[in-house]
Amino acid sequence: MSTTPELLNRITQNPGQCGGRPCIRGMRIRVVDILEMLANNVSISEILDDFPDLELADVQACLIFAARRTDFPRLTV
């Protein structure tokens, strides 16, 4: 089982690739595409079948990446 830092290392951002959007392991598979498929009830096994270069850890990395991006404090008055 991979640790969170190992999983997050699977997410790459390159200004010259996909408009600088986060991708998986330097491939042109964007994190947002995987997240949208999951949100639309596409199963992980279907995603892995459709993208043979992906691994389960890549999908896990997308979820952790998204969770980290939404974990920000909000000050209330």
N, C-alpha and C positions, 0 to 999 in steps of 0.2 A: 504494500500500500504506500502511495506517495504522500509526502508531507505537503502542506500548503505552499511553502516556498518553492518546492520542486514543481508543483502543479503550475504555479504562477509563472515560472520560467518558460512554460510552454506558450505563453501569450507574448507575441512580439508586435512591435509597432515600428514601421519604417515609413518615413515621409514619402518615399517613392512607390509605395505599394498600397493599393486600395485607399488612396487618399489619406494615408496615415492612420487609418482606423485599425483597431486591434485585430490581429489575425492569429491563427494557430500555427505555431512552429514555422513561421516564415512562409507558409503556404498562402495562397489567395483564398482562404476560407476564413471569412470574418466571424468574429465572436458573435456579433449581432445576428448573423444568419442562423447560427446554431441555437441561440436563445429564442429567436422567433419560431423556429421549428418546434422547440420544446413547448413553447407557449401555445402552439397550435396542435398540441397533442400528438406530435410525431414522436414515436418511441425512440429511445436511445438505440435500440437494435436496428430500427429502420434508418436512422441517421448514419450509423456505422456501415450499414449495407450500401447506402447511397454514396458514401465517401470512404472508399476502401483505405485511403491513406490515414484516416483518423483512427484514434485509439480511444478507449473508454476514458483514460486519463485526460484526454483533450476536452471531452465534454465536461468532465468534472472541473477542469481548469476554467472553462467558460463560466460555469456557475459560481465558482469562488471569485473570479474576476468581477462578475456582476455584483455579487454580494458586497465585495469590498468597495465598489464604486458607489453603492447606495448607502453605505454606513458612514453617515456624517452627522455630527451633532446639530441640533436645531435649538437655538435659544428662544425661549418663550418669555413673554412679558406678563 
